[in-house]
Amino acid sequence: MSLKACEQCGKEFTVNVHNQRFCSHNCEAKAWAVLHREKMRESCRRWAASHREERRAYKQHYEQEHRTERLKHKRMYYREHCVKALEYAANYRRIHHEDPERLERCRVAAREYYKRHLSEYNAYSTVRRALKLAVTVGNLTEIREIYHKAKEDPKVRCYLCGRLIPKGHRHVDHIVPLTKGGSHRPSNLAVACDKCNREKYNKMPKEVGILL
């Protein structure tokens, strides 16, 4: 038996098989992955495209179950990479401001993305406000579904006046306002028209004639 250097990690190993090139199956797998990187990426893209709903459901479930750990990890990562993140942001702004056409393309793309994902933005911003007020936050998947239905359902009635609300004039309202101890749970959310939502503002249900 003779010694030979592994083609992947460079570590010397004892050759047991004729034409053996790697010291372990792990090194052999890594070398194969490097050689077939594009093939693996294409395979992953196809799998992701055909399992989109599964991946979305898994991600939402994971985020819900590990919310505290993820927030802690994000804070730690930002503290460790704060300088690098600021340098990246400054460099990004400089590059885009030097190229007005690229800047405008990015702005247009951002506006279009915002329009397509308006319900998700609204749900996310409301969760942030609820967390800042330290109120109880319910199941995020159910909350996102309420915002999505408020935006996309063909017929939605205002829970205050009972009229059908056209798209673009629907607001997800907290029945008991967050500022007065209301929770950010599906049971405390209802859809109102823009007029009723403005008039109710942060009033309690009994102040606008709602009996819970």
C-alpha positions, 0 to 999 in steps of 0.5 A: 500500500502507498500514500497519496494526496487527496485531490480535494483536501490535499490530505495524505491517505493510504490507497486501498483501491486502484486509481483511488483519488480521494481520501473519503466519500465526503471529499469525493462528493465535494469534488463532484459538486464542484464539477457539476455545480451548474447541473446541481443549481438547475436541479435545485431551481426545478425542485423549488419551482415545483414545490413552491407552496411546500417551501412557503408553508415550511418557511412560514412554520419555521419562522413562527416556531423560531421567531425569537432565535431568528431575531437574536441571530439577526441582531448578533449578525448585524453587530458583528458585521455593522461596519461591513453593512454600512460600507456596502450600503454606502457603496451601493448608493454611490454606484446607483447615484452615479448611474441615473438610468440604473437608479430609475430602473431600480425605483420602477422595479421597487414600485412594481414589487410594492404594488404586487405585494401590498398586502404582505407589506401592510401585514409586515408593517402592522406586526412591527408596530404591534411588537413595538407596542409590546402587544400580543401577536397571533399566528402570522400565517393567519394574519397574512391571509386576512390581509391577502383576502382584504386585498384580493377577494371580489366581495368584502363588506365593511364590518362597521357600515356593512357596505361592499368595499371596492378594491383599493379602499379596504383597510384591515382594522384592529377592533380594539385598538393596539394603543388601548390594549388590543391584540394583533390576533386574527380575532381582533382584525376586521376589514373596514372601508377607508371612510369608516376606518378614518372615523373610528381611528383609535376609538373603542368598539363601544364608542362606535356602537359595536357590541362584542 
